[in-house]
Amino acid sequence: MKLVMILTAFVLLSPFSRARAAVLDPNMPYMAARSNPVSYAVDFSIVVTPPYHTKVLKVWLPLPQSDAGQEVSKSRLSTFPVKVTPRIGTEKRFGNKFAYFEFHAPRGGQVIRHRFTIKVWELHWNIKADKVVTVNTWPKSFDRYRQSDSQAVVVDSRFTNLLGQIVP
């Protein structure tokens, strides 16, 4: 969802004129004004019940990250009944973080608990219709987001048709 919002933001609210479109950068900071911060104490638990006689149960848990729209703090991971210390890793393509757990010879349900605090802001994009431009040629730096076979949200004719109804 975040990826789609970032790409949509470049299409919808680009302050660039057509002549300056070449300066588009996927690593550019948010261009929204933040207001009304709210903090939440999150207690997220999952139960994974492996099949009988499982030798190794491997679980990857995505971890929320801080950015211009949210701050994640006080992150604590725990497991029950078997105590497992996860390895924290970052995937190369988009920089998403994951906790990786290995439960050896698990018996019954394994509980993974992630407690953290998250502070989020309301984002005001201040879109001006007369500043909306179409990007005819995306810079190469956007290629990793434009590959349909592995992206999180497949952009097909349904998306294109809806976008055509929303954007004049």
Buried (B, 14 or more C-beta within 10 A) or exposed (E): EEBBBBBBBBBBBBEBEEEEBEEBEBEEEBBBEEEEEEEEEEEEEEEBEBEEEBEEBEBEBEBBEEEEBBBBEEBEBBBEEBEBEBEEEEEEEEEBBBBEBEBEEBEEEBEBBBBBEBBBBEBEBEEEEEEEBEBEEBEEEBEBBEEEEEBEEEBEEEEEEEEEEEEE
